[in-house]
Each structure stands twice: as structure tokens, then as C-alpha cells.
């Protein structure tokens, strides 16, 4: 049974408002938001827009306010094209009187103006990827007109993004990797509190495990193409959970051994993790919840050896490994790592996998988050 977190005296009676960029899927950022909603059950919630999607049903019954972006056409498929309007949209969202505005930000919501006299702490998943470190990936994948827009808007959005930090009193980063980028792009320090994995939702199973698994948004920087090509060349079955703008391009790249499943509910996802030979994690991630969910299911991880994965996965040099790393984002490097991993699969200790995931459990996250908020306030 999970022990309820101890609420620091500084936080008792605190009026809290929560904010999140947008609500369209149930990925790592939304799982963090759900945990924050459990910590502050009476908090109002603010977001640029949401879609009617069962993946975001966890917000049901919560007081929710959106911006005019909610009413723009074609929102499900084209919301990224409205990015230049997001700074303006934030000005139209008025946060009701509160003591603390706690934003969960990977794009622009950290710029939401807090009410007078309140504090603003931003839990940052990443500086805005589209205009900073992931710009080259999005630029290469864009059409001609979109490339022109990206090139023209990149520098103005960078300037705005840096200036908007004046409204943030403190940053909490989801990994040391992100904290370094906050320091680089914003010249601001950030505490580190790793996101949680709800270990109660996952459990290992015995039996033959015959496929590789990818759980990811299908966006350019995720490099799902590497997993597809490596599995095609090795003729290994691959199941992909997720959706996104790269879906059709990845379908065209895939062979008959690859199966696209879209986003899955928690029970189906837990079953897929438990039945997988290994999770493939080929992108450079800010943090990444999927490796923790895999390890909580007794499934080892094969990850690109850079970014947040280095903070979650115990690699081949660790005394109690929970996965392997490959160090070049190329198909040959991933293929070689897969072949090496397959030789080592019998030697992974399931107990080590479960213990590693448990160090990032939901109760630990909640307590660390409360203690960090109290120290910053």
C-alpha cells in the first residue's frame, strides 16, 4: 500500500492553480500533470486547448479553462502550425487569484501570467523543442512553406521564449539533462525532480517474448525510423504504440514485421510491455517515461546513450544492468546493439528491473515534488 505523502507546513492551505500546454494525449507530461492534480485536488486547471479524447479523461470533473486556440479549425492534426499564435493566446487566459501557479511546460505555458501577488514555479519537461535543440529535425521534415515559416519565426520565438521567463520565479526540471538546457538557453538554475512511473499499473509475466516494442509519439526527433529499419533488416517483429505527424511516412518505411497500434489504454499497454523482448528507445529524450514502464514490467531497454535515458536505464557497465545503450543514431549501430542484446537477454535479472523502476515510483515523485515546492517557497 502506498504511503500518503507528508505535506510540508508551508504548503498547507496553499491555493494552487495548475497549467499545462495542451491536452490531446496521455504521454509522460500528462502523467506528471495527473500526479500534480492528485497532490492538489482543488486546483483550477488552465491549458491552451484540449480535444475530446478518452486518453485525457483523467481531467474529468476538474475546473478547466482554455484559450481561443480551442476554437481554431483542424486542431487535432494541425495545432503545431498555430504555434505563432500561442504567445498571444496566453494573454487571453486569466488565472484566478491563487498563491501558487504551478505550470507543467514543454512549450509555452510557462509564460502564462500569474495573478498579482502569487508565485509561479514551472516544472519544465523541455525548453521549446521546435525553436531550440530539435529545430533541425522539424525543419528537415517540414514542407517548403513550413520551412520558410520556421526559418522566419525561429529567432523571434527564441527571443520571446527567453523574455517570458521573467514571470517564472523558479524552475524544476524533469532531468539533469533538461536542467543543463535550462541553464544553457535561459541562464537560470533548476532543481531536478524526475517524473514518476505508476508501478502499480505494470507487472512482469513469464513465457516466450517474441517482439520488440516502441512506445512513442511519432515525431521526427523520436527516431522511430531507426527501430523500423533495424527490425526490417533483422526480420524481427516490432509493435509500435503511439501516433503523430510522422505516422504515414513511417508506415511507408515499414515492412510486414512492423505493426502500428496507435495509442493504447493502460491495461493493453501493460500487457504489451510484459510480452516484449525489449523496449527500443532510439531518440534523444528529455527524460522518457517509457523505459521506466518497461522496467516495471520486467522488460529490458535498448536506448540511445544520450539524454534522459542515461538517468533511468542502468547500462552494460552497471553492476545490475537493466538495459543496453547504443551511441550512434544509425541503423547499423542499432542493429549491432540488438544482436548483442539478444545474446544477453537470459542474463537480465527481473528483480533488478523492478527495483530500478521502483526508485522512480509515484509516491517518491509526490514527496520529492512537495519538498521541492516547500524549499522554493
MARFIMAR-291413 format. One record per residue (C-alpha): residue number from 1; residue in three letters; x, y, z. Coordinates in steps of 0.5 Angstrom, whole numbers, plus 2048, in hexadecimal, padded with zeros to 3 digits. Example, Ala and Ser with C-alpha at 12.3 -4.5 7.8 and 13.67 -1.06 7.14 Angstrom:
% residues 2
lomi k->1, r->ALA, u->819, v->7F7, w->810;
lomi k->2, r->SER, u->81B, v->7FE, w->80E;
This chain:
% residues 377
lomi k->1, r->UNK, u->800, v->800, w->800;
lomi k->2, r->UNK, u->803, v->807, w->7FE;
lomi k->3, r->UNK, u->804, v->80B, w->804;
lomi k->4, r->UNK, u->801, v->812, w->803;
lomi k->5, r->UNK, u->806, v->818, w->802;
lomi k->6, r->UNK, u->808, v->81C, w->808;
lomi k->7, r->UNK, u->805, v->823, w->807;
lomi k->8, r->UNK, u->80A, v->829, w->809;
lomi k->9, r->UNK, u->807, v->82E, w->80D;
lomi k->10, r->UNK, u->809, v->833, w->808;
lomi k->11, r->UNK, u->804, v->830, w->803;
lomi k->12, r->UNK, u->7FE, v->82F, w->808;
lomi k->13, r->UNK, u->7F8, v->834, w->806;
lomi k->14, r->UNK, u->7FC, v->836, w->800;
lomi k->15, r->UNK, u->7F8, v->838, w->7FA;
lomi k->16, r->UNK, u->7FA, v->835, w->7F4;
lomi k->17, r->UNK, u->7F9, v->835, w->7EC;
lomi k->18, r->UNK, u->7FC, v->830, w->7E7;
lomi k->19, r->UNK, u->7FD, v->832, w->7E0;
lomi k->20, r->UNK, u->7FF, v->82D, w->7DA;
lomi k->21, r->UNK, u->801, v->82F, w->7D3;
lomi k->22, r->UNK, u->7FB, v->82B, w->7D0;
lomi k->23, r->UNK, u->7F7, v->824, w->7D1;
lomi k->24, r->UNK, u->7F7, v->81F, w->7CB;
lomi k->25, r->UNK, u->7FA, v->819, w->7CD;
lomi k->26, r->UNK, u->7FD, v->815, w->7D3;
lomi k->27, r->UNK, u->804, v->816, w->7D3;
lomi k->28, r->UNK, u->809, v->817, w->7D8;
lomi k->29, r->UNK, u->808, v->81E, w->7D9;
lomi k->30, r->UNK, u->800, v->81D, w->7DA;
lomi k->31, r->UNK, u->802, v->817, w->7DF;
lomi k->32, r->UNK, u->806, v->81C, w->7E3;
lomi k->33, r->UNK, u->800, v->821, w->7E3;
lomi k->34, r->UNK, u->7FC, v->81C, w->7E5;
lomi k->35, r->UNK, u->800, v->81B, w->7EB;
lomi k->36, r->UNK, u->800, v->822, w->7ED;
lomi k->37, r->UNK, u->7F9, v->822, w->7EC;
lomi k->38, r->UNK, u->7F9, v->81D, w->7F2;
lomi k->39, r->UNK, u->7FD, v->821, w->7F6;
lomi k->40, r->UNK, u->7F9, v->827, w->7F5;
lomi k->41, r->UNK, u->7F2, v->824, w->7F4;
lomi k->42, r->UNK, u->7EE, v->82B, w->7F5;
lomi k->43, r->UNK, u->7F3, v->82F, w->7F0;
lomi k->44, r->UNK, u->7F0, v->832, w->7EA;
lomi k->45, r->UNK, u->7F3, v->830, w->7E3;
lomi k->46, r->UNK, u->7F5, v->834, w->7DD;
lomi k->47, r->UNK, u->7F7, v->832, w->7D6;
lomi k->48, r->UNK, u->7F7, v->835, w->7CF;
lomi k->49, r->UNK, u->7F3, v->82F, w->7CD;
lomi k->50, r->UNK, u->7F0, v->828, w->7CD;
lomi k->51, r->UNK, u->7ED, v->823, w->7C9;
lomi k->52, r->UNK, u->7E7, v->81F, w->7CB;
lomi k->53, r->UNK, u->7EC, v->818, w->7CB;
lomi k->54, r->UNK, u->7EB, v->813, w->7D0;
lomi k->55, r->UNK, u->7F2, v->813, w->7D1;
lomi k->56, r->UNK, u->7F1, v->819, w->7D5;
lomi k->57, r->UNK, u->7EB, v->817, w->7D9;
lomi k->58, r->UNK, u->7EF, v->818, w->7E0;
lomi k->59, r->UNK, u->7ED, v->81F, w->7E0;
lomi k->60, r->UNK, u->7E6, v->81E, w->7E0;
lomi k->61, r->UNK, u->7E3, v->822, w->7E5;
lomi k->62, r->UNK, u->7E8, v->827, w->7E6;
lomi k->63, r->UNK, u->7E7, v->82E, w->7E5;
lomi k->64, r->UNK, u->7EB, v->82F, w->7DE;
lomi k->65, r->UNK, u->7EC, v->836, w->7DA;
lomi k->66, r->UNK, u->7EE, v->836, w->7D3;
lomi k->67, r->UNK, u->7F0, v->83C, w->7CF;
lomi k->68, r->UNK, u->7EE, v->83E, w->7C8;
lomi k->69, r->UNK, u->7F2, v->839, w->7C5;
lomi k->70, r->UNK, u->7ED, v->834, w->7C7;
lomi k->71, r->UNK, u->7E8, v->836, w->7C1;
lomi k->72, r->UNK, u->7ED, v->836, w->7BB;
lomi k->73, r->UNK, u->7EC, v->832, w->7B6;
lomi k->74, r->UNK, u->7EF, v->82B, w->7B5;
lomi k->75, r->UNK, u->7F2, v->82B, w->7BC;
lomi k->76, r->UNK, u->7F4, v->823, w->7BC;
lomi k->77, r->UNK, u->7F8, v->823, w->7B6;
lomi k->78, r->UNK, u->7FB, v->82A, w->7B5;
lomi k->79, r->UNK, u->7FC, v->82D, w->7BC;
lomi k->80, r->UNK, u->803, v->82E, w->7BB;
lomi k->81, r->UNK, u->802, v->833, w->7B5;
lomi k->82, r->UNK, u->7FF, v->837, w->7BA;
lomi k->83, r->UNK, u->805, v->838, w->7BF;
lomi k->84, r->UNK, u->806, v->83F, w->7BD;
lomi k->85, r->UNK, u->7FF, v->841, w->7C0;
lomi k->86, r->UNK, u->801, v->83D, w->7C6;
lomi k->87, r->UNK, u->804, v->843, w->7CA;
lomi k->88, r->UNK, u->7FE, v->848, w->7C8;
lomi k->89, r->UNK, u->7F9, v->842, w->7CB;
lomi k->90, r->UNK, u->7FD, v->842, w->7D1;
lomi k->91, r->UNK, u->7FB, v->84A, w->7D2;
lomi k->92, r->UNK, u->7F4, v->848, w->7D2;
lomi k->93, r->UNK, u->7F4, v->843, w->7D7;
lomi k->94, r->UNK, u->7F3, v->846, w->7DE;
lomi k->95, r->UNK, u->7F5, v->842, w->7E4;
lomi k->96, r->UNK, u->7F0, v->843, w->7EA;
lomi k->97, r->UNK, u->7F3, v->845, w->7F1;
lomi k->98, r->UNK, u->7F8, v->840, w->7F4;
lomi k->99, r->UNK, u->7FE, v->83F, w->7F8;
lomi k->100, r->UNK, u->802, v->83B, w->7F3;
lomi k->101, r->UNK, u->801, v->83A, w->7EC;
lomi k->102, r->UNK, u->805, v->833, w->7EA;
lomi k->103, r->UNK, u->806, v->832, w->7E3;
lomi k->104, r->UNK, u->808, v->82C, w->7DF;
lomi k->105, r->UNK, u->80B, v->82E, w->7D9;
lomi k->106, r->UNK, u->80E, v->82B, w->7D3;
lomi k->107, r->UNK, u->80D, v->831, w->7CE;
lomi k->108, r->UNK, u->80A, v->838, w->7D0;
lomi k->109, r->UNK, u->805, v->837, w->7D6;
lomi k->110, r->UNK, u->80B, v->839, w->7DB;
lomi k->111, r->UNK, u->809, v->840, w->7D8;
lomi k->112, r->UNK, u->802, v->840, w->7DB;
lomi k->113, r->UNK, u->802, v->847, w->7DF;
lomi k->114, r->UNK, u->801, v->845, w->7E7;
lomi k->115, r->UNK, u->7FC, v->849, w->7EA;
lomi k->116, r->UNK, u->7FF, v->84F, w->7EE;
lomi k->117, r->UNK, u->802, v->84D, w->7F5;
lomi k->118, r->UNK, u->803, v->846, w->7F3;
lomi k->119, r->UNK, u->809, v->842, w->7F2;
lomi k->120, r->UNK, u->80A, v->83E, w->7EB;
lomi k->121, r->UNK, u->80E, v->837, w->7EB;
lomi k->122, r->UNK, u->80F, v->834, w->7E5;
lomi k->123, r->UNK, u->810, v->82C, w->7E4;
lomi k->124, r->UNK, u->814, v->82C, w->7DE;
lomi k->125, r->UNK, u->814, v->826, w->7D9;
lomi k->126, r->UNK, u->818, v->82A, w->7D4;
lomi k->127, r->UNK, u->819, v->830, w->7D1;
lomi k->128, r->UNK, u->815, v->831, w->7CB;
lomi k->129, r->UNK, u->818, v->82C, w->7C6;
lomi k->130, r->UNK, u->815, v->82F, w->7C0;
lomi k->131, r->UNK, u->81A, v->835, w->7C0;
lomi k->132, r->UNK, u->820, v->832, w->7C4;
lomi k->133, r->UNK, u->823, v->82C, w->7C4;
lomi k->134, r->UNK, u->81E, v->828, w->7C0;
lomi k->135, r->UNK, u->81D, v->82D, w->7BB;
lomi k->136, r->UNK, u->822, v->829, w->7B5;
lomi k->137, r->UNK, u->81D, v->823, w->7B6;
lomi k->138, r->UNK, u->817, v->827, w->7B5;
lomi k->139, r->UNK, u->81A, v->82B, w->7AF;
lomi k->140, r->UNK, u->81C, v->825, w->7AB;
lomi k->141, r->UNK, u->815, v->822, w->7AC;
lomi k->142, r->UNK, u->811, v->828, w->7AA;
lomi k->143, r->UNK, u->80F, v->82A, w->7A3;
lomi k->144, r->UNK, u->811, v->830, w->79F;
lomi k->145, r->UNK, u->80C, v->835, w->7A2;
lomi k->146, r->UNK, u->80D, v->833, w->7A9;
lomi k->147, r->UNK, u->815, v->833, w->7A9;
lomi k->148, r->UNK, u->814, v->83B, w->7A7;
lomi k->149, r->UNK, u->810, v->83C, w->7AD;
lomi k->150, r->UNK, u->814, v->838, w->7B1;
lomi k->151, r->UNK, u->81A, v->83C, w->7AF;
lomi k->152, r->UNK, u->817, v->843, w->7B0;
lomi k->153, r->UNK, u->814, v->841, w->7B6;
lomi k->154, r->UNK, u->819, v->83E, w->7BA;
lomi k->155, r->UNK, u->81D, v->844, w->7BC;
lomi k->156, r->UNK, u->817, v->848, w->7BF;
lomi k->157, r->UNK, u->814, v->842, w->7C2;
lomi k->158, r->UNK, u->81B, v->841, w->7C6;
lomi k->159, r->UNK, u->81B, v->848, w->7C8;
lomi k->160, r->UNK, u->814, v->847, w->7CB;
lomi k->161, r->UNK, u->815, v->841, w->7CE;
lomi k->162, r->UNK, u->81B, v->844, w->7D2;
lomi k->163, r->UNK, u->818, v->84A, w->7D4;
lomi k->164, r->UNK, u->812, v->846, w->7D6;
lomi k->165, r->UNK, u->816, v->843, w->7DC;
lomi k->166, r->UNK, u->815, v->849, w->7E0;
lomi k->167, r->UNK, u->80F, v->847, w->7E2;
lomi k->168, r->UNK, u->811, v->841, w->7E5;
lomi k->169, r->UNK, u->814, v->841, w->7EC;
lomi k->170, r->UNK, u->817, v->83A, w->7EC;
lomi k->171, r->UNK, u->818, v->834, w->7E7;
lomi k->172, r->UNK, u->818, v->82D, w->7E9;
lomi k->173, r->UNK, u->81B, v->829, w->7E3;
lomi k->174, r->UNK, u->819, v->821, w->7E2;
lomi k->175, r->UNK, u->820, v->81F, w->7E1;
lomi k->176, r->UNK, u->827, v->822, w->7E2;
lomi k->177, r->UNK, u->827, v->822, w->7DA;
lomi k->178, r->UNK, u->822, v->827, w->7DA;
lomi k->179, r->UNK, u->825, v->82B, w->7E0;
lomi k->180, r->UNK, u->82B, v->82C, w->7DB;
lomi k->181, r->UNK, u->827, v->82E, w->7D6;
lomi k->182, r->UNK, u->823, v->833, w->7DA;
lomi k->183, r->UNK, u->82A, v->836, w->7DC;
lomi k->184, r->UNK, u->82C, v->836, w->7D5;
lomi k->185, r->UNK, u->826, v->839, w->7D2;
lomi k->186, r->UNK, u->823, v->83D, w->7D8;
lomi k->187, r->UNK, u->829, v->83E, w->7DC;
lomi k->188, r->UNK, u->825, v->83C, w->7E2;
lomi k->189, r->UNK, u->826, v->837, w->7E7;
lomi k->190, r->UNK, u->821, v->831, w->7E8;
lomi k->191, r->UNK, u->820, v->82C, w->7ED;
lomi k->192, r->UNK, u->81F, v->825, w->7EB;
lomi k->193, r->UNK, u->819, v->820, w->7EC;
lomi k->194, r->UNK, u->819, v->81A, w->7E8;
lomi k->195, r->UNK, u->812, v->818, w->7E5;
lomi k->196, r->UNK, u->80E, v->812, w->7E8;
lomi k->197, r->UNK, u->80C, v->80C, w->7E6;
lomi k->198, r->UNK, u->806, v->809, w->7E9;
lomi k->199, r->UNK, u->809, v->802, w->7EA;
lomi k->200, r->UNK, u->802, v->7FF, w->7ED;
lomi k->201, r->UNK, u->800, v->7FF, w->7E5;
lomi k->202, r->UNK, u->805, v->7FA, w->7E3;
lomi k->203, r->UNK, u->808, v->7F3, w->7E5;
lomi k->204, r->UNK, u->80C, v->7EE, w->7E1;
lomi k->205, r->UNK, u->80A, v->7E8, w->7DE;
lomi k->206, r->UNK, u->80D, v->7E1, w->7DC;
lomi k->207, r->UNK, u->80D, v->7DE, w->7D6;
lomi k->208, r->UNK, u->810, v->7DF, w->7CF;
lomi k->209, r->UNK, u->811, v->7E6, w->7CD;
lomi k->210, r->UNK, u->812, v->7E7, w->7C5;
lomi k->211, r->UNK, u->811, v->7EE, w->7C3;
lomi k->212, r->UNK, u->815, v->7F5, w->7C4;
lomi k->213, r->UNK, u->811, v->7FB, w->7C7;
lomi k->214, r->UNK, u->811, v->802, w->7C5;
lomi k->215, r->UNK, u->80C, v->807, w->7CA;
lomi k->216, r->UNK, u->80D, v->80E, w->7C7;
lomi k->217, r->UNK, u->80A, v->814, w->7C4;
lomi k->218, r->UNK, u->80B, v->813, w->7BC;
lomi k->219, r->UNK, u->80F, v->81A, w->7BC;
lomi k->220, r->UNK, u->816, v->81B, w->7B8;
lomi k->221, r->UNK, u->81B, v->81B, w->7BE;
lomi k->222, r->UNK, u->818, v->815, w->7C1;
lomi k->223, r->UNK, u->81C, v->811, w->7BB;
lomi k->224, r->UNK, u->817, v->80B, w->7BB;
lomi k->225, r->UNK, u->819, v->80A, w->7B4;
lomi k->226, r->UNK, u->81F, v->807, w->7B6;
lomi k->227, r->UNK, u->81C, v->802, w->7BA;
lomi k->228, r->UNK, u->817, v->800, w->7B4;
lomi k->229, r->UNK, u->81D, v->800, w->7AF;
lomi k->230, r->UNK, u->821, v->7FC, w->7B4;
lomi k->231, r->UNK, u->81C, v->7F7, w->7B5;
lomi k->232, r->UNK, u->81A, v->7F6, w->7AE;
lomi k->233, r->UNK, u->821, v->7F5, w->7AC;
lomi k->234, r->UNK, u->822, v->7F0, w->7B2;
lomi k->235, r->UNK, u->81B, v->7ED, w->7B1;
lomi k->236, r->UNK, u->819, v->7EE, w->7B8;
lomi k->237, r->UNK, u->811, v->7EF, w->7BA;
lomi k->238, r->UNK, u->810, v->7F6, w->7BC;
lomi k->239, r->UNK, u->80A, v->7F9, w->7BF;
lomi k->240, r->UNK, u->809, v->801, w->7C0;
lomi k->241, r->UNK, u->805, v->804, w->7C5;
lomi k->242, r->UNK, u->804, v->80C, w->7C3;
lomi k->243, r->UNK, u->801, v->811, w->7BE;
lomi k->244, r->UNK, u->804, v->817, w->7BB;
lomi k->245, r->UNK, u->806, v->81B, w->7B5;
lomi k->246, r->UNK, u->80B, v->816, w->7B2;
lomi k->247, r->UNK, u->806, v->810, w->7B2;
lomi k->248, r->UNK, u->805, v->810, w->7AB;
lomi k->249, r->UNK, u->80C, v->811, w->7A9;
lomi k->250, r->UNK, u->80E, v->80B, w->7AE;
lomi k->251, r->UNK, u->808, v->807, w->7AB;
lomi k->252, r->UNK, u->80B, v->807, w->7A4;
lomi k->253, r->UNK, u->812, v->806, w->7A7;
lomi k->254, r->UNK, u->810, v->7FF, w->7AB;
lomi k->255, r->UNK, u->810, v->7F8, w->7A9;
lomi k->256, r->UNK, u->80B, v->7F3, w->7AA;
lomi k->257, r->UNK, u->80E, v->7F1, w->7B1;
lomi k->258, r->UNK, u->80C, v->7F8, w->7B4;
lomi k->259, r->UNK, u->805, v->7F9, w->7B7;
lomi k->260, r->UNK, u->802, v->800, w->7B9;
lomi k->261, r->UNK, u->7FE, v->800, w->7BE;
lomi k->262, r->UNK, u->7FC, v->808, w->7C0;
lomi k->263, r->UNK, u->7FB, v->80A, w->7C7;
lomi k->264, r->UNK, u->7F9, v->804, w->7CC;
lomi k->265, r->UNK, u->7F6, v->804, w->7D2;
lomi k->266, r->UNK, u->7FA, v->803, w->7D9;
lomi k->267, r->UNK, u->7F8, v->7FB, w->7D9;
lomi k->268, r->UNK, u->7F9, v->7FA, w->7D2;
lomi k->269, r->UNK, u->800, v->7FE, w->7D2;
lomi k->270, r->UNK, u->802, v->7FA, w->7D9;
lomi k->271, r->UNK, u->801, v->7F3, w->7D5;
lomi k->272, r->UNK, u->805, v->7F6, w->7CF;
lomi k->273, r->UNK, u->80B, v->7F8, w->7D4;
lomi k->274, r->UNK, u->80A, v->7F1, w->7D7;
lomi k->275, r->UNK, u->80A, v->7ED, w->7D1;
lomi k->276, r->UNK, u->810, v->7F1, w->7CE;
lomi k->277, r->UNK, u->817, v->7EE, w->7CD;
lomi k->278, r->UNK, u->81A, v->7F5, w->7CE;
lomi k->279, r->UNK, u->818, v->7FC, w->7CD;
lomi k->280, r->UNK, u->81B, v->800, w->7C8;
lomi k->281, r->UNK, u->81C, v->808, w->7C9;
lomi k->282, r->UNK, u->820, v->80B, w->7C4;
lomi k->283, r->UNK, u->81F, v->812, w->7C5;
lomi k->284, r->UNK, u->823, v->817, w->7C9;
lomi k->285, r->UNK, u->81E, v->818, w->7CE;
lomi k->286, r->UNK, u->81D, v->81E, w->7D4;
lomi k->287, r->UNK, u->81B, v->818, w->7D8;
lomi k->288, r->UNK, u->817, v->813, w->7D6;
lomi k->289, r->UNK, u->811, v->80F, w->7DA;
lomi k->290, r->UNK, u->811, v->809, w->7D5;
lomi k->291, r->UNK, u->818, v->806, w->7D8;
lomi k->292, r->UNK, u->815, v->806, w->7DF;
lomi k->293, r->UNK, u->80F, v->803, w->7DD;
lomi k->294, r->UNK, u->812, v->7FE, w->7D9;
lomi k->295, r->UNK, u->817, v->7FC, w->7DF;
lomi k->296, r->UNK, u->811, v->7FC, w->7E4;
lomi k->297, r->UNK, u->80E, v->7F6, w->7DF;
lomi k->298, r->UNK, u->815, v->7F2, w->7DF;
lomi k->299, r->UNK, u->817, v->7F5, w->7D8;
lomi k->300, r->UNK, u->81E, v->7F7, w->7D7;
lomi k->301, r->UNK, u->81F, v->7FD, w->7D3;
lomi k->302, r->UNK, u->824, v->7FF, w->7CD;
lomi k->303, r->UNK, u->825, v->806, w->7CD;
lomi k->304, r->UNK, u->829, v->80B, w->7C9;
lomi k->305, r->UNK, u->82E, v->80D, w->7CE;
lomi k->306, r->UNK, u->82D, v->815, w->7CF;
lomi k->307, r->UNK, u->828, v->819, w->7D3;
lomi k->308, r->UNK, u->823, v->817, w->7D8;
lomi k->309, r->UNK, u->824, v->80F, w->7D7;
lomi k->310, r->UNK, u->82A, v->810, w->7DA;
lomi k->311, r->UNK, u->827, v->812, w->7E0;
lomi k->312, r->UNK, u->822, v->80C, w->7E0;
lomi k->313, r->UNK, u->825, v->806, w->7DD;
lomi k->314, r->UNK, u->82B, v->802, w->7E0;
lomi k->315, r->UNK, u->82F, v->800, w->7DA;
lomi k->316, r->UNK, u->834, v->7FB, w->7D9;
lomi k->317, r->UNK, u->83A, v->7FE, w->7DD;
lomi k->318, r->UNK, u->835, v->7FE, w->7E3;
lomi k->319, r->UNK, u->835, v->7F8, w->7E9;
lomi k->320, r->UNK, u->82E, v->7F7, w->7E8;
lomi k->321, r->UNK, u->82C, v->7F9, w->7E1;
lomi k->322, r->UNK, u->825, v->7FA, w->7DE;
lomi k->323, r->UNK, u->827, v->7FB, w->7D7;
lomi k->324, r->UNK, u->82C, v->7FD, w->7D2;
lomi k->325, r->UNK, u->82E, v->803, w->7CE;
lomi k->326, r->UNK, u->830, v->805, w->7C7;
lomi k->327, r->UNK, u->834, v->80B, w->7C6;
lomi k->328, r->UNK, u->833, v->80D, w->7BE;
lomi k->329, r->UNK, u->82C, v->80E, w->7BC;
lomi k->330, r->UNK, u->82D, v->80A, w->7B6;
lomi k->331, r->UNK, u->829, v->803, w->7B3;
lomi k->332, r->UNK, u->830, v->7FF, w->7B3;
lomi k->333, r->UNK, u->831, v->802, w->7BB;
lomi k->334, r->UNK, u->82A, v->800, w->7BD;
lomi k->335, r->UNK, u->82A, v->7F9, w->7B9;
lomi k->336, r->UNK, u->831, v->7F7, w->7BC;
lomi k->337, r->UNK, u->82E, v->7F9, w->7C3;
lomi k->338, r->UNK, u->828, v->7F5, w->7C2;
lomi k->339, r->UNK, u->82C, v->7EF, w->7C0;
lomi k->340, r->UNK, u->831, v->7F0, w->7C6;
lomi k->341, r->UNK, u->82B, v->7F1, w->7CB;
lomi k->342, r->UNK, u->827, v->7EA, w->7C9;
lomi k->343, r->UNK, u->82D, v->7E7, w->7CB;
lomi k->344, r->UNK, u->82D, v->7EA, w->7D2;
lomi k->345, r->UNK, u->825, v->7E9, w->7D3;
lomi k->346, r->UNK, u->826, v->7E3, w->7D7;
lomi k->347, r->UNK, u->82A, v->7E6, w->7DC;
lomi k->348, r->UNK, u->826, v->7EC, w->7DE;
lomi k->349, r->UNK, u->823, v->7EC, w->7E5;
lomi k->350, r->UNK, u->81C, v->7ED, w->7E5;
lomi k->351, r->UNK, u->81D, v->7F0, w->7ED;
lomi k->352, r->UNK, u->822, v->7F5, w->7EA;
lomi k->353, r->UNK, u->81D, v->7F7, w->7E5;
lomi k->354, r->UNK, u->817, v->7F8, w->7EA;
lomi k->355, r->UNK, u->81C, v->7FB, w->7EF;
lomi k->356, r->UNK, u->81E, v->800, w->7EB;
lomi k->357, r->UNK, u->817, v->803, w->7E8;
lomi k->358, r->UNK, u->815, v->803, w->7F0;
lomi k->359, r->UNK, u->81A, v->808, w->7F1;
lomi k->360, r->UNK, u->816, v->80D, w->7ED;
lomi k->361, r->UNK, u->80F, v->80B, w->7F0;
lomi k->362, r->UNK, u->809, v->80F, w->7F0;
lomi k->363, r->UNK, u->80A, v->810, w->7F8;
lomi k->364, r->UNK, u->811, v->812, w->7F7;
lomi k->365, r->UNK, u->810, v->817, w->7F2;
lomi k->366, r->UNK, u->80A, v->81A, w->7F6;
lomi k->367, r->UNK, u->80E, v->81B, w->7FC;
lomi k->368, r->UNK, u->814, v->81E, w->7F9;
lomi k->369, r->UNK, u->810, v->823, w->7F5;
lomi k->370, r->UNK, u->80C, v->825, w->7FB;
lomi k->371, r->UNK, u->813, v->826, w->7FF;
lomi k->372, r->UNK, u->816, v->82A, w->7F9;
lomi k->373, r->UNK, u->810, v->82F, w->7F9;
lomi k->374, r->UNK, u->811, v->830, w->800;
lomi k->375, r->UNK, u->818, v->831, w->800;
lomi k->376, r->UNK, u->817, v->836, w->7FA;
lomi k->377, r->UNK, u->811, v->83A, w->7FD;
